[in-house]
């Protein structure tokens, strides 16, 4: 069985945002009969990212945000600046963090750790709606 769908995530401000519930709500019916499989998430943008990290303590999200601001400063002398000072740093961070995640599916459930959550990493101040292509491959 293969299922492919696009999930649209509402606009978020710069930072790290838990989207696990939105993903699960969108795929729950599609994975409920899968014994073993894979969920492939591909963010269809070049100025944001996807990652998995701590889902409980919100200070983790703040620390991640503070760290990436130091890692890739917005005031760096980038040549690409037509779309604003936050655009090229967003492209760099998207390349570093990545835009794709693979997650196992077992017995109709997504297999993630108790303290793990799926994050949309928004690297623009006003990135707008974000689309994630979800591909589910599995056997029932």
Secondary structure, 3 states (H helix, E strand, C coil): CEEEEEEEECCCCCEEEECHHHHHHHHHHHHCCCCEEEEEEEECCCCEEEEEEECCCHHHHHHHHHHHHHHCCCCCCCCCCCCCCCHHHHHHHHHHHCCEEEEEEECCEECCCCCEEEEEEECCCCCCCEEEEEEEEEEC
